[in-house]
Each structure stands twice: as structure tokens, then as C-alpha cells.
């Protein structure tokens, strides 16, 4: 089975163009799945179990297409009950004003920090989105910021 897993991970990377992070996550999840089925593991969150099941479904789907197995046993397995997502922590208006008061105007870095904090406060953008913005994403003349695909 290890050879099939390695073939699958190669397929994800080369044929599907998945990122190194995605391939590493699948490798880790498939390893966890092997351990999961070899010994019962209690205390896993529904989100962790659902992600593990998704990795297994895709793996067996691949094996069926490659004609290494005749049927995908994961089609018979249901996900755990839907998970509830933690709500993000948001700042109230007073906290935003205190945060925007921290950078002292005058030097380049303070102006940069103020601009980034203002952008996040005004738009709700996450830090992970703001740090990957490029100058070409900023359209000053129409006061717009273009976000790339996959940005939440």
C-alpha cells in the first residue's frame, strides 16, 4: 500500500499541480488514516476526522481510476456531524481606534503600518491576505483593492 500512496502523492504533485503543502498534508493525513484504522483514536475533533475521510475518499478515487482497486470503500463512510466553525475575534470600534493610534506618523514604517492597519480595519481583510498584496492589486484612482482567487 505504501507504493500506492507514493504514486498517488506523485500524481497529486505532477498531474494535478497541487502545492507542496497540499501534498505534504495528504501524506500526513494518509499516514494518520493508517494509524487511525490500525488503532482506535479517541478525542479527535469532527473537523479532523472529516479531513482525514476526505483524503481517504480522494485516495481511493485515484486507486479506482488507476484500476488498482475495483471499488472505493470510502463511498460507504459518512462524515462526522457537521462541525461548527469558531467565530473570528473582531475588534470593537474603540479597539480599532486604539490600534490605529499606535503607529506614530512621520517615518516610513509608521506610515506603512498605519496604511495596512487602516486597510484591514476598513475592509475586514486578514493579515494573510494583506501581506500578499502587490502594488498592481491597488487601484488608487478608483479606490479599489483587487484580491486574488482563494482569498476569503
ZIZIZI-V974455 format. One record per helix or strand of 3 or more residues. SS is the DSSP state (A for helix, B for strand). FROM is the first residue (numbers start at 0). TO is the last residue. Records with the same first field share a line. If there is no record, write none. Layout:
SS->FROM-TO, FROM-TO
This chain:
A->1-14, 19-37, 45-64, 72-75, 92-99, 107-122, 126-129, 134-136, 139-141
